[in-house]
Amino acid sequence: MDTPTRPGLDRPHRLDALPFDNSFARLPARFYTRLAPWGLPEPQLLAVSDEAAALIGLHADEVRRPEFVEAFAGNQPLPGGETLAAVYSGHQFGVWAGQLGDGRAHLLGEVATADGPWELQLKGGGRTPYSRMGDGRAVLRSSIREFLCSEAMAALGIPTTRALALVGSHEPVQRETLETAAVVTRMSPSFVRFGSFEHWAAATDVDALQTLADYVIDRFYPACREDAHPVRAMLAEVSRRTAALMAQWQAVGFMHGVMNTDNMSILGLTIDYGPFGFMDAFRAGHICNHSDTAGRYRFSHQPHVAIWNLQALGHALMPLIEDPEALKAAIEAPFVDTYNRAFIERMGAKLGLPDARAEDAELITALYEVMQENTVDYTGFFRALATLRREATRPEDDAPVRDRFADRDAADAWLARWRERLAGDTRPDAERQAAMHAVNPKYVLRNWVAESAIRAAQAGDMGEFHAVHACLRRPFDEQPEYERFAAPPPDWADGLEVSCSS
């Protein structure tokens, strides 16, 4: 008879024996400040991502040890880790902000795995030299949003930092109102940002700039070392990864809300979840961040901001590249080519098209226009479209889609164009529908869903949070028990606003 195995037995590491490497800590001392986090009084472990724990090989039983919550509250160090806060600079809302840095983040160390490194970082661990008059804390509200969205994006297949643990405390923190403190443990292969390079360029420290570029190339872009111009090759690859990420954001209807250069990952990951949002009723110019009064980071503008940020990174790397035309070529062509191809491919898959073509941009644009005119729910539309047959004999056949439009004639006209494009698809309806369901999520982290979990948690009930977390781990699956999370915002959520303080 087979011997039953407990979950986690194939994950070998104890918390006190994680294989730390700490490559960033081996950089010169001016790149960071070594310091311990403040910790939290009477910490409570509110959530753990088993998927994130598996990435670092952490045995499942370890999360139940008292040492786990103490370590990820910042109350005691992890053996082998080297705790520090990194310095960087950046442009915020298009304006140079000067020196920034890990104002409320503490890098605990870097765990080595067979699939590459994972840095562990506490967000909300207390004041650092880079806090700029802030208290260095994070509140439960924003920490819930970061934890849920990090793991939701990963389940959607979008490159992202991960969230390992969420720890809460009754420690009071003053924001617009008095709230309670929390700490999220974030994971990423690296937390180096565009602004990390901007910092040394602004300081005219070419040696530090070269040191950081060499670190990133050797650690994460080793193929670029074989190029005659390694830094230029790295910049081109960063441009490609950023472009691919933007295509994924736009296709799923995700808005970051604060795409400052210090919030842009050098690895092309989604990083720093603050005033983010997923599109409800489609509006190309939707602004998800209440603090973004000029609309710089509106939905339709995100790819343009990404190019702008890459140009800021390129400007920072100019002392190492020197040739302005080569620098421009390393940014623009890789970005435009990658974004255009990736966006058409992703949208084509969402529409169930058998192959992606450049001319499909017209069909996509026409869809956006009619969706905006009719304030159609973005996620719900694509999920409903996946239920339609290639041929419809009566209007009722298209009810799941056309009933979402006030102008039924406009819906019918677009559906006729869609079916004309599908004419050459020889797949059975069931096969195409299954393929569409696999790329069109039923569940995303809508703001009202996050808010419902936050309100319950602030009242001491984590049940709604755990339900949302469980649902978002399988965003493409039908989950009747969580059907309510697929709904557009209820009336009580109409006035929800998210700002940089979130």
VENPE-V290694 format. One record per residue. SS is DSSP state (@ for helix, = for strand, . for the rest). OMEGA is omega as a letter, one per 40 degrees, with the letter a starting at -180 (none if undefined). D_FIRST is the distance of its C-alpha to the first C-alpha in Angstrom with 2 decimals. Layout:
# VENPE-V290694
ss->SS omega->OMEGA d_first->D_FIRST
ss->SS omega->OMEGA d_first->D_FIRST
This chain:
# VENPE-V290694
ss->. omega->a d_first->0.00
ss->. omega->i d_first->3.79
ss->. omega->i d_first->6.40
ss->. omega->i d_first->9.06
ss->. omega->i d_first->12.39
ss->. omega->i d_first->15.77
ss->. omega->i d_first->18.61
ss->. omega->a d_first->20.76
ss->. omega->i d_first->18.57
ss->. omega->i d_first->19.64
ss->. omega->a d_first->23.18
ss->. omega->a d_first->24.25
ss->= omega->i d_first->27.63
ss->. omega->a d_first->28.88
ss->@ omega->a d_first->32.09
ss->@ omega->a d_first->34.10
ss->@ omega->i d_first->32.84
ss->. omega->a d_first->33.38
ss->. omega->a d_first->34.84
ss->= omega->i d_first->38.37
ss->. omega->i d_first->40.88
ss->. omega->a d_first->43.82
ss->. omega->a d_first->45.86
ss->@ omega->i d_first->48.23
ss->@ omega->i d_first->49.10
ss->@ omega->i d_first->50.34
ss->. omega->i d_first->53.04
ss->. omega->a d_first->56.51
ss->@ omega->a d_first->57.06
ss->@ omega->i d_first->59.29
ss->@ omega->a d_first->56.32
ss->= omega->i d_first->54.99
ss->= omega->i d_first->55.50
ss->= omega->i d_first->53.07
ss->. omega->i d_first->52.63
ss->. omega->i d_first->50.15
ss->. omega->a d_first->49.38
ss->. omega->a d_first->50.93
ss->. omega->a d_first->47.75
ss->. omega->i d_first->47.40
ss->. omega->i d_first->48.05
ss->. omega->a d_first->45.32
ss->. omega->i d_first->42.98
ss->= omega->i d_first->40.36
ss->= omega->a d_first->37.35
ss->= omega->a d_first->37.80
ss->= omega->i d_first->35.39
ss->= omega->i d_first->33.02
ss->. omega->i d_first->32.06
ss->@ omega->i d_first->28.41
ss->@ omega->i d_first->29.26
ss->@ omega->i d_first->32.08
ss->@ omega->i d_first->30.07
ss->@ omega->a d_first->27.54
ss->@ omega->i d_first->30.55
ss->. omega->i d_first->31.30
ss->. omega->a d_first->27.74
ss->= omega->a d_first->28.08
ss->. omega->a d_first->24.91
ss->@ omega->a d_first->24.45
ss->@ omega->a d_first->24.66
ss->@ omega->a d_first->28.10
ss->@ omega->a d_first->29.92
ss->@ omega->i d_first->29.52
ss->. omega->i d_first->31.33
ss->@ omega->a d_first->35.05
ss->@ omega->a d_first->35.94
ss->@ omega->a d_first->34.82
ss->@ omega->i d_first->37.47
ss->@ omega->a d_first->40.04
ss->@ omega->a d_first->39.59
ss->@ omega->i d_first->39.83
ss->. omega->a d_first->42.70
ss->. omega->a d_first->44.53
ss->. omega->i d_first->44.81
ss->. omega->a d_first->43.25
ss->. omega->i d_first->42.81
ss->. omega->i d_first->39.60
ss->. omega->i d_first->39.42
ss->. omega->i d_first->40.53
ss->. omega->i d_first->42.11
ss->. omega->a d_first->45.84
ss->. omega->a d_first->47.18
ss->= omega->i d_first->50.12
ss->= omega->a d_first->51.98
ss->= omega->i d_first->53.19
ss->. omega->i d_first->56.69
ss->. omega->i d_first->57.56
ss->= omega->i d_first->60.31
ss->= omega->i d_first->60.67
ss->= omega->i d_first->62.49
ss->= omega->a d_first->61.95
ss->. omega->i d_first->63.16
ss->. omega->a d_first->64.92
ss->= omega->i d_first->66.88
ss->= omega->a d_first->66.46
ss->= omega->a d_first->65.09
ss->= omega->a d_first->65.24
ss->= omega->i d_first->62.84
ss->. omega->i d_first->59.71
ss->. omega->a d_first->56.40
ss->. omega->a d_first->53.35
ss->. omega->i d_first->55.31
ss->. omega->a d_first->52.32
ss->= omega->i d_first->49.45
ss->= omega->i d_first->48.04
ss->= omega->a d_first->45.95
ss->= omega->a d_first->43.43
ss->= omega->a d_first->42.39
ss->= omega->a d_first->40.55
ss->= omega->i d_first->36.84
ss->. omega->i d_first->36.02
ss->. omega->i d_first->33.04
ss->. omega->a d_first->32.06
ss->. omega->i d_first->33.60
ss->. omega->a d_first->36.79
ss->. omega->i d_first->38.26
ss->= omega->i d_first->38.02
ss->= omega->i d_first->40.86
ss->= omega->a d_first->40.32
ss->= omega->i d_first->43.40
ss->= omega->i d_first->44.38
ss->= omega->a d_first->46.70
ss->. omega->a d_first->48.88
ss->= omega->i d_first->48.70
ss->. omega->a d_first->52.42
ss->. omega->i d_first->55.71
ss->. omega->i d_first->56.13
ss->. omega->a d_first->59.32
ss->. omega->a d_first->58.80
ss->. omega->i d_first->58.65
ss->. omega->i d_first->62.24
ss->. omega->i d_first->63.14
ss->. omega->a d_first->59.77
ss->. omega->i d_first->57.66
ss->. omega->a d_first->54.57
ss->= omega->i d_first->52.44
ss->= omega->a d_first->50.39
ss->= omega->a d_first->50.17
ss->@ omega->a d_first->47.28
ss->@ omega->a d_first->48.69
ss->@ omega->a d_first->48.74
ss->@ omega->i d_first->45.48
ss->@ omega->i d_first->43.63
ss->@ omega->a d_first->45.23
ss->@ omega->a d_first->44.26
ss->@ omega->a d_first->40.63
ss->@ omega->a d_first->40.15
ss->@ omega->i d_first->42.11
ss->@ omega->a d_first->40.56
ss->@ omega->i d_first->37.08
ss->@ omega->i d_first->38.46
ss->@ omega->i d_first->40.22
ss->@ omega->i d_first->37.13
ss->@ omega->i d_first->35.26
ss->. omega->a d_first->38.29
ss->. omega->a d_first->37.97
ss->. omega->a d_first->41.25
ss->. omega->a d_first->41.64
ss->= omega->i d_first->41.81
ss->. omega->a d_first->41.39
ss->= omega->i d_first->38.30
ss->= omega->a d_first->38.06
ss->= omega->a d_first->35.53
ss->= omega->i d_first->36.67
ss->= omega->a d_first->39.36
ss->= omega->i d_first->40.88
ss->= omega->a d_first->43.66
ss->= omega->i d_first->46.30
ss->= omega->i d_first->49.29
ss->= omega->a d_first->51.54
ss->= omega->i d_first->54.45
ss->= omega->a d_first->55.37
ss->= omega->i d_first->58.56
ss->. omega->i d_first->58.54
ss->. omega->i d_first->60.57
ss->. omega->i d_first->59.40
ss->= omega->a d_first->57.69
ss->= omega->i d_first->53.93
ss->= omega->a d_first->51.02
ss->= omega->i d_first->49.49
ss->= omega->i d_first->46.14
ss->= omega->i d_first->44.56
ss->= omega->i d_first->42.36
ss->= omega->i d_first->40.43
ss->= omega->i d_first->40.99
ss->= omega->i d_first->39.35
ss->= omega->i d_first->40.98
ss->. omega->i d_first->41.09
ss->. omega->i d_first->44.73
ss->. omega->i d_first->47.18
ss->. omega->a d_first->50.20
ss->= omega->i d_first->52.50
ss->@ omega->a d_first->55.58
ss->@ omega->i d_first->57.52
ss->@ omega->i d_first->56.22
ss->@ omega->i d_first->58.38
ss->@ omega->a d_first->61.22
ss->@ omega->a d_first->61.51
ss->@ omega->i d_first->62.44
ss->@ omega->i d_first->64.63
ss->@ omega->i d_first->66.60
ss->. omega->a d_first->67.01
ss->. omega->i d_first->68.21
ss->. omega->a d_first->65.76
ss->@ omega->i d_first->65.02
ss->@ omega->i d_first->63.27
ss->@ omega->i d_first->60.69
ss->@ omega->i d_first->60.39
ss->@ omega->i d_first->59.66
ss->@ omega->a d_first->57.19
ss->@ omega->i d_first->55.21
ss->@ omega->i d_first->55.36
ss->@ omega->i d_first->54.16
ss->@ omega->a d_first->51.27
ss->@ omega->a d_first->50.14
ss->@ omega->a d_first->50.61
ss->@ omega->a d_first->48.84
ss->@ omega->a d_first->45.95
ss->@ omega->i d_first->45.45
ss->. omega->a d_first->47.69
ss->@ omega->i d_first->47.61
ss->@ omega->i d_first->48.66
ss->@ omega->i d_first->51.94
ss->@ omega->i d_first->52.79
ss->@ omega->i d_first->53.38
ss->. omega->i d_first->55.99
ss->. omega->i d_first->59.64
ss->. omega->a d_first->59.82
ss->@ omega->a d_first->56.50
ss->@ omega->i d_first->57.56
ss->@ omega->i d_first->58.90
ss->@ omega->i d_first->55.69
ss->@ omega->a d_first->53.69
ss->@ omega->i d_first->55.95
ss->@ omega->a d_first->55.47
ss->@ omega->i d_first->51.68
ss->@ omega->i d_first->51.89
ss->@ omega->i d_first->54.14
ss->@ omega->a d_first->51.66
ss->@ omega->i d_first->48.75
ss->@ omega->i d_first->50.97
ss->@ omega->i d_first->52.16
ss->@ omega->i d_first->48.67
ss->@ omega->i d_first->47.80
ss->@ omega->i d_first->50.96
ss->@ omega->i d_first->50.09
ss->@ omega->i d_first->46.76
ss->@ omega->a d_first->48.53
ss->@ omega->a d_first->51.16
ss->@ omega->a d_first->48.83
ss->@ omega->i d_first->46.67
ss->. omega->a d_first->49.77
ss->= omega->i d_first->49.05
ss->= omega->a d_first->51.99
ss->. omega->i d_first->51.73
ss->. omega->a d_first->54.96
ss->. omega->a d_first->56.09
ss->. omega->i d_first->55.86
ss->. omega->a d_first->57.84
ss->@ omega->i d_first->57.57
ss->@ omega->i d_first->55.85
ss->@ omega->i d_first->53.11
ss->. omega->a d_first->52.47
ss->= omega->i d_first->49.59
ss->. omega->i d_first->50.41
ss->. omega->i d_first->46.98
ss->. omega->i d_first->47.60
ss->. omega->i d_first->45.33
ss->= omega->a d_first->46.11
ss->. omega->i d_first->47.08
ss->. omega->i d_first->48.75
ss->. omega->i d_first->48.03
ss->. omega->a d_first->51.07
ss->. omega->a d_first->53.15
ss->. omega->i d_first->50.88
ss->= omega->i d_first->50.54
ss->= omega->a d_first->49.07
ss->. omega->i d_first->51.62
ss->. omega->i d_first->52.09
ss->= omega->a d_first->55.28
ss->. omega->i d_first->56.06
ss->. omega->a d_first->58.99
ss->. omega->a d_first->59.40
ss->. omega->a d_first->61.39
ss->. omega->i d_first->59.11
ss->. omega->a d_first->59.27
ss->. omega->a d_first->56.23
ss->= omega->a d_first->57.70
ss->. omega->i d_first->60.49
ss->. omega->a d_first->61.83
ss->. omega->a d_first->62.39
ss->. omega->a d_first->65.81
ss->. omega->i d_first->66.89
ss->. omega->a d_first->63.78
ss->. omega->a d_first->63.05
ss->. omega->i d_first->59.29
ss->. omega->a d_first->59.44
ss->@ omega->a d_first->56.75
ss->@ omega->a d_first->58.81
ss->@ omega->a d_first->60.06
ss->@ omega->i d_first->56.77
ss->@ omega->i d_first->56.82
ss->@ omega->i d_first->60.46
ss->@ omega->i d_first->59.70
ss->@ omega->i d_first->56.94
ss->@ omega->i d_first->59.57
ss->@ omega->a d_first->61.98
ss->@ omega->i d_first->59.43
ss->@ omega->i d_first->58.66
ss->@ omega->i d_first->62.40
ss->@ omega->i d_first->62.55
ss->@ omega->i d_first->59.81
ss->@ omega->i d_first->61.77
ss->@ omega->i d_first->64.93
ss->@ omega->a d_first->63.18
ss->@ omega->a d_first->62.07
ss->@ omega->i d_first->65.56
ss->@ omega->a d_first->66.53
ss->@ omega->a d_first->63.68
ss->@ omega->i d_first->64.25
ss->. omega->a d_first->68.06
ss->. omega->a d_first->68.54
ss->@ omega->a d_first->68.83
ss->@ omega->i d_first->68.45
ss->@ omega->i d_first->65.33
ss->@ omega->i d_first->63.90
ss->@ omega->a d_first->64.70
ss->@ omega->a d_first->63.14
ss->@ omega->a d_first->59.92
ss->@ omega->a d_first->59.57
ss->@ omega->a d_first->61.06
ss->@ omega->i d_first->60.04
ss->@ omega->a d_first->56.35
ss->@ omega->a d_first->56.17
ss->@ omega->a d_first->58.06
ss->@ omega->a d_first->56.36
ss->@ omega->a d_first->52.84
ss->@ omega->a d_first->53.50
ss->@ omega->a d_first->55.21
ss->@ omega->a d_first->52.55
ss->@ omega->a d_first->49.59
ss->@ omega->i d_first->51.21
ss->@ omega->i d_first->52.09
ss->@ omega->a d_first->48.63
ss->@ omega->i d_first->46.95
ss->@ omega->i d_first->49.44
ss->@ omega->i d_first->49.26
ss->@ omega->i d_first->45.50
ss->@ omega->a d_first->46.07
ss->. omega->i d_first->48.64
ss->. omega->a d_first->46.43
ss->. omega->a d_first->48.85
ss->. omega->i d_first->47.68
ss->. omega->a d_first->49.28
ss->. omega->i d_first->51.07
ss->. omega->i d_first->54.81
ss->. omega->a d_first->57.44
ss->. omega->i d_first->59.44
ss->@ omega->i d_first->56.62
ss->@ omega->i d_first->58.11
ss->@ omega->i d_first->60.76
ss->@ omega->a d_first->58.24
ss->@ omega->i d_first->56.45
ss->@ omega->i d_first->59.78
ss->@ omega->i d_first->60.89
ss->@ omega->i d_first->57.69
ss->@ omega->a d_first->58.21
ss->@ omega->a d_first->61.78
ss->@ omega->i d_first->61.05
ss->@ omega->a d_first->58.15
ss->@ omega->i d_first->60.48
ss->@ omega->a d_first->63.28
ss->. omega->a d_first->61.02
ss->. omega->a d_first->58.97
ss->. omega->i d_first->55.69
ss->= omega->a d_first->52.40
ss->@ omega->a d_first->50.98
ss->@ omega->a d_first->47.21
ss->@ omega->i d_first->47.53
ss->@ omega->a d_first->49.79
ss->@ omega->i d_first->47.44
ss->@ omega->i d_first->44.48
ss->@ omega->a d_first->46.76
ss->@ omega->a d_first->48.11
ss->. omega->i d_first->44.64
ss->. omega->a d_first->44.71
ss->. omega->i d_first->47.94
ss->. omega->a d_first->48.34
ss->. omega->i d_first->50.37
ss->. omega->i d_first->52.98
ss->. omega->a d_first->54.33
ss->. omega->i d_first->56.72
ss->. omega->a d_first->57.76
ss->@ omega->a d_first->57.94
ss->@ omega->i d_first->55.30
ss->@ omega->a d_first->52.70
ss->@ omega->a d_first->53.20
ss->@ omega->a d_first->53.35
ss->@ omega->i d_first->50.29
ss->@ omega->a d_first->52.34
ss->@ omega->i d_first->56.00
ss->. omega->i d_first->55.80
ss->. omega->a d_first->55.16
ss->. omega->i d_first->58.67
ss->. omega->i d_first->61.95
ss->. omega->a d_first->63.58
ss->@ omega->i d_first->61.74
ss->@ omega->i d_first->64.09
ss->@ omega->i d_first->63.09
ss->@ omega->a d_first->59.42
ss->@ omega->a d_first->60.14
ss->@ omega->i d_first->62.14
ss->@ omega->i d_first->59.39
ss->@ omega->i d_first->56.74
ss->@ omega->i d_first->59.05
ss->@ omega->i d_first->59.15
ss->@ omega->a d_first->55.37
ss->@ omega->i d_first->54.94
ss->@ omega->i d_first->57.57
ss->@ omega->i d_first->55.57
ss->@ omega->a d_first->52.43
ss->. omega->a d_first->54.38
ss->. omega->a d_first->53.05
ss->. omega->a d_first->49.37
ss->. omega->a d_first->47.80
ss->. omega->i d_first->44.39
ss->. omega->a d_first->43.51
ss->@ omega->a d_first->44.06
ss->@ omega->i d_first->40.38
ss->@ omega->i d_first->39.51
ss->@ omega->a d_first->42.37
ss->@ omega->i d_first->41.58
ss->@ omega->i d_first->37.96
ss->@ omega->i d_first->39.31
ss->@ omega->i d_first->41.83
ss->@ omega->a d_first->39.34
ss->. omega->a d_first->37.32
ss->. omega->i d_first->40.39
ss->. omega->a d_first->42.17
ss->. omega->i d_first->40.50
ss->. omega->a d_first->40.79
ss->. omega->i d_first->40.54
ss->. omega->a d_first->42.49
ss->. omega->i d_first->43.58
ss->. omega->a d_first->46.83
ss->@ omega->a d_first->49.22
ss->@ omega->i d_first->49.26
ss->@ omega->i d_first->45.47
ss->@ omega->a d_first->45.55
ss->@ omega->i d_first->48.48
ss->@ omega->i d_first->46.78
ss->@ omega->a d_first->43.89
ss->@ omega->a d_first->46.49
ss->@ omega->i d_first->48.59
ss->@ omega->a d_first->45.72
ss->@ omega->i d_first->44.52
ss->@ omega->i d_first->48.07
ss->. omega->i d_first->48.12
ss->. omega->a d_first->44.99
ss->. omega->a d_first->42.45
ss->. omega->a d_first->39.83
ss->@ omega->a d_first->38.12
ss->@ omega->i d_first->40.06
ss->@ omega->a d_first->39.37
ss->@ omega->i d_first->35.60
ss->@ omega->i d_first->35.96
ss->@ omega->i d_first->38.06
ss->@ omega->i d_first->35.72
ss->@ omega->a d_first->32.71
ss->@ omega->a d_first->34.88
ss->@ omega->i d_first->36.25
ss->. omega->i d_first->32.88
ss->. omega->a d_first->32.74
ss->. omega->a d_first->36.45
ss->. omega->a d_first->36.23
ss->. omega->i d_first->33.99
ss->. omega->a d_first->35.33
ss->. omega->a d_first->34.44
ss->@ omega->a d_first->36.29
ss->@ omega->i d_first->35.65
ss->@ omega->a d_first->37.62
ss->@ omega->a d_first->40.28
ss->@ omega->a d_first->43.01
ss->@ omega->i d_first->42.43
ss->@ omega->a d_first->43.52
ss->. omega->i d_first->46.94
ss->. omega->a d_first->50.19
ss->. omega->i d_first->51.77
ss->. omega->a d_first->52.80
ss->@ omega->a d_first->56.41
ss->@ omega->a d_first->55.79
ss->@ omega->a d_first->54.54
ss->. omega->a d_first->57.62
ss->. omega->a d_first->59.23
ss->. omega->i d_first->56.28
ss->. omega->i d_first->57.37
ss->= omega->a d_first->55.47
ss->. omega->a d_first->57.42
ss->. omega->i d_first->57.01
ss->. omega->a d_first->56.49
ss->. omega->none d_first->53.23
